[in-house]
Amino acid sequence: MIENLIKKTFDIAKKRNWDKTFWAIDVHETMIIPNYKSNDIPKVWYPYALEVMQMLSKRSDVCLILYTCSHPHEIELYNEFFKEHNIDFKYVNENPEVKTDAQGYGNYDKKFYFNVLFDDKANFDANNDWKRILDFLNSYD
């Protein structure tokens, strides 16, 4: 369940004294209902997605990364759209804060580091998971 992943992420961060965790979030079929039109970005949120994204944006222990295959001009439009809704993505398809260390655990030269991934291709269920995440975040700490 998605709640288990989030709890595990926060628990590990606490245990290892991390000041933040990294969350990669897809757009289409994850946050936003797709419209399948070029040059007209969809702007209809899945239920509870907006509320959760706003909550995550306020947390100092969460760094949001926009994870998308959108075209560059669409990404610009999405960044404006998200800012209008008080959602703060720090990065797009990258995490420059975690670099490859020869002595470290992983190599992040081609795959950027994240703790949490919300993506329809990774079995994220936008119709149900947002409510579960909202309930979990409201009760966790």
Buried (B, 14 or more C-beta within 10 A) or exposed (E): EBBEBBEEBBEEBEEEEBEBBBBBBBBBBBBBBEEEEEEEBBEEBBEBBBBBBBBBBEBEEBBBBBBBEBEEEBBEBBBEBBEEEEBBBBBBEBBEEBEEEEEEEEEBEEEBBBBBBBBBEEEBEBEEBBBBBBEBBEEEE
